[in-house]
Amino acid sequence: MRSMMKRVTCRALVVSLLALSFQTANAGMIGADKAAGPAPTDRGIVLSMLERGETVAQLRSYGVDPALARERVNAMTDQEVQAMASDMQAAPAGANAAAWWAVVIIAGLIWYFAYRK
């Protein structure tokens, strides 16, 4: 009985790890000018984020005009822009921490119930 429970637990963990480990990625070719170009400035990083389609759509859903947001970034001091750029670079890119915590908790519960005395 105990070995059957271990086999079922191992199979469930293997299936869940295989099913949850696939993530999508986007790749594309870049030109030589971008590959060897100078490093972007902090203001350029923030402005380039405002150029992205997802950001524009999110700003519009909040009722903010993207042109006004770019004007606001241009009006910011260098310290404000540097703080915003460092926050943007340190933020996880699309990470869903809640999903990973759920996986860890479920795996912990499976382990607990499989090996309790």
C-alpha positions as a Markdown table, in Angstrom:
| # | Residue | x | y | z |
|---|---|---|---|---|
| 1 | Met | 0.0 | 0.0 | 0.0 |
| 2 | Arg | 2.8 | 2.4 | 0.9 |
| 3 | Ser | 4.7 | 1.8 | -2.3 |
| 4 | Met | 1.6 | 2.2 | -4.4 |
| 5 | Met | 1.0 | 5.6 | -2.7 |
| 6 | Lys | 4.6 | 6.6 | -3.4 |
| 7 | Arg | 4.3 | 5.6 | -7.1 |
| 8 | Val | 1.0 | 7.6 | -7.4 |
| 9 | Thr | 2.6 | 10.6 | -5.7 |
| 10 | Cys | 5.7 | 10.4 | -7.9 |
| 11 | Arg | 3.6 | 10.1 | -11.1 |
| 12 | Ala | 1.4 | 13.1 | -10.0 |
| 13 | Leu | 4.5 | 15.2 | -9.3 |
| 14 | Val | 6.1 | 14.3 | -12.6 |
| 15 | Val | 3.0 | 15.1 | -14.6 |
| 16 | Ser | 2.4 | 18.4 | -12.8 |
| 17 | Leu | 6.1 | 19.4 | -13.3 |
| 18 | Leu | 5.9 | 18.6 | -17.0 |
| 19 | Ala | 2.6 | 20.4 | -17.4 |
| 20 | Leu | 3.6 | 23.5 | -15.5 |
| 21 | Ser | 7.1 | 23.9 | -16.7 |
| 22 | Phe | 6.4 | 25.0 | -20.3 |
| 23 | Gln | 6.5 | 28.8 | -20.8 |
| 24 | Thr | 6.2 | 30.8 | -23.9 |
| 25 | Ala | 9.0 | 32.9 | -25.3 |
| 26 | Asn | 9.2 | 35.3 | -28.1 |
| 27 | Ala | 12.4 | 35.5 | -30.2 |
| 28 | Gly | 13.3 | 37.6 | -33.1 |
| 29 | Met | 16.2 | 38.8 | -35.2 |
| 30 | Ile | 17.8 | 42.1 | -34.3 |
| 31 | Gly | 19.9 | 44.2 | -36.6 |
| 32 | Ala | 23.6 | 44.9 | -36.1 |
| 33 | Asp | 23.0 | 48.5 | -35.2 |
| 34 | Lys | 20.9 | 47.4 | -32.2 |
| 35 | Ala | 23.3 | 44.7 | -31.2 |
| 36 | Ala | 26.3 | 47.0 | -31.0 |
| 37 | Gly | 24.5 | 50.2 | -30.2 |
| 38 | Pro | 25.1 | 52.3 | -27.1 |
| 39 | Ala | 23.4 | 51.3 | -23.9 |
| 40 | Pro | 20.0 | 53.1 | -23.4 |
| 41 | Thr | 19.7 | 55.9 | -20.9 |
| 42 | Asp | 17.2 | 55.7 | -18.1 |
| 43 | Arg | 14.9 | 58.1 | -19.8 |
| 44 | Gly | 15.1 | 56.0 | -23.0 |
| 45 | Ile | 14.2 | 52.9 | -21.0 |
| 46 | Val | 11.1 | 54.5 | -19.6 |
| 47 | Leu | 10.0 | 56.0 | -22.9 |
| 48 | Ser | 10.6 | 52.8 | -24.8 |
| 49 | Met | 8.3 | 51.1 | -22.2 |
| 50 | Leu | 5.6 | 53.6 | -23.0 |
| 51 | Glu | 6.0 | 52.8 | -26.8 |
| 52 | Arg | 5.0 | 49.1 | -26.2 |
| 53 | Gly | 1.5 | 48.1 | -27.4 |
| 54 | Glu | 0.7 | 46.4 | -24.1 |
| 55 | Thr | 1.6 | 49.5 | -22.1 |
| 56 | Val | -0.4 | 51.8 | -24.5 |
| 57 | Ala | -3.4 | 49.5 | -24.1 |
| 58 | Gln | -3.1 | 49.4 | -20.3 |
| 59 | Leu | -2.8 | 53.2 | -20.1 |
| 60 | Arg | -5.8 | 53.7 | -22.3 |
| 61 | Ser | -7.8 | 51.2 | -20.2 |
| 62 | Tyr | -7.0 | 53.5 | -17.2 |
| 63 | Gly | -8.1 | 56.5 | -19.1 |
| 64 | Val | -4.6 | 58.0 | -19.6 |
| 65 | Asp | -3.5 | 59.3 | -22.9 |
| 66 | Pro | -0.1 | 57.8 | -23.8 |
| 67 | Ala | 1.1 | 61.1 | -25.3 |
| 68 | Leu | 0.5 | 62.8 | -21.9 |
| 69 | Ala | 2.4 | 60.0 | -20.2 |
| 70 | Arg | 5.4 | 60.6 | -22.5 |
| 71 | Glu | 5.2 | 64.4 | -21.7 |
| 72 | Arg | 5.1 | 63.6 | -18.0 |
| 73 | Val | 8.2 | 61.4 | -18.3 |
| 74 | Asn | 10.0 | 64.2 | -20.2 |
| 75 | Ala | 9.1 | 66.6 | -17.5 |
| 76 | Met | 10.4 | 64.3 | -14.7 |
| 77 | Thr | 13.8 | 65.0 | -13.0 |
| 78 | Asp | 16.7 | 62.7 | -13.7 |
| 79 | Gln | 16.4 | 61.2 | -10.2 |
| 80 | Glu | 12.7 | 60.4 | -10.7 |
| 81 | Val | 13.5 | 58.8 | -14.1 |
| 82 | Gln | 16.4 | 56.8 | -12.6 |
| 83 | Ala | 14.2 | 55.5 | -9.8 |
| 84 | Met | 11.4 | 54.5 | -12.2 |
| 85 | Ala | 13.9 | 52.8 | -14.6 |
| 86 | Ser | 15.5 | 50.8 | -11.8 |
| 87 | Asp | 12.0 | 49.7 | -10.6 |
| 88 | Met | 11.1 | 48.7 | -14.1 |
| 89 | Gln | 14.3 | 46.7 | -14.6 |
| 90 | Ala | 14.0 | 45.0 | -11.2 |
| 91 | Ala | 10.3 | 44.0 | -11.6 |
| 92 | Pro | 9.6 | 40.5 | -12.7 |
| 93 | Ala | 8.6 | 40.2 | -16.3 |
| 94 | Gly | 5.3 | 38.6 | -16.3 |
| 95 | Ala | 5.9 | 36.5 | -13.3 |
| 96 | Asn | 2.9 | 35.2 | -11.6 |
| 97 | Ala | 4.0 | 34.5 | -8.0 |
| 98 | Ala | 0.6 | 33.3 | -6.9 |
| 99 | Ala | 0.7 | 30.4 | -9.3 |
| 100 | Trp | 4.1 | 29.3 | -8.1 |
| 101 | Trp | 3.0 | 29.5 | -4.4 |
| 102 | Ala | 0.0 | 27.4 | -5.3 |
| 103 | Val | 2.3 | 24.7 | -6.9 |
| 104 | Val | 4.6 | 24.7 | -3.9 |
| 105 | Ile | 1.7 | 24.4 | -1.4 |
| 106 | Ile | 0.1 | 21.6 | -3.4 |
| 107 | Ala | 3.4 | 19.7 | -3.7 |
| 108 | Gly | 3.9 | 20.2 | 0.1 |
| 109 | Leu | 0.5 | 18.8 | 0.8 |
| 110 | Ile | 1.0 | 15.8 | -1.4 |
| 111 | Trp | 4.3 | 15.1 | 0.3 |
| 112 | Tyr | 2.8 | 15.6 | 3.8 |
| 113 | Phe | -0.1 | 13.2 | 3.2 |
| 114 | Ala | 2.1 | 10.7 | 1.4 |
| 115 | Tyr | 4.7 | 10.4 | 4.1 |
| 116 | Arg | 2.8 | 11.1 | 7.3 |
| 117 | Lys | 2.8 | 8.3 | 9.9 |
